[in-house]
Amino acid sequence: MKDEPLKINLSEQPTIECELCQHQFFKKVTMIKKVSRLLTGSPEDQYAPMEVYACDKCGHINKEFSPFED
């Protein structure tokens, strides 16, 4: 028996909206965290970039897109 791929109709799936302005378009932005050299054991602080999505209209990042809680 072959595994058949899932057939998902994206038009039937919910569209994500900005929590603030209800805009439906988002852009990828980069959040950068600074990691102390004391935690990494390296001679210098390190930077950890993370890609997140921000509203293309107002710049807000929905909670579901944020890797951290406020």
PyMOL commands that set and color helices and strands:
alter all, ss='L'
color gray80, all
select helices_A, chain A and resi 10-12+37-40+63-65
alter helices_A, ss='H'
color red, helices_A
select strands_A, chain A and resi 26-35+46-55
alter strands_A, ss='S'
color yellow, strands_A
deselect
rebuild
show_as cartoon
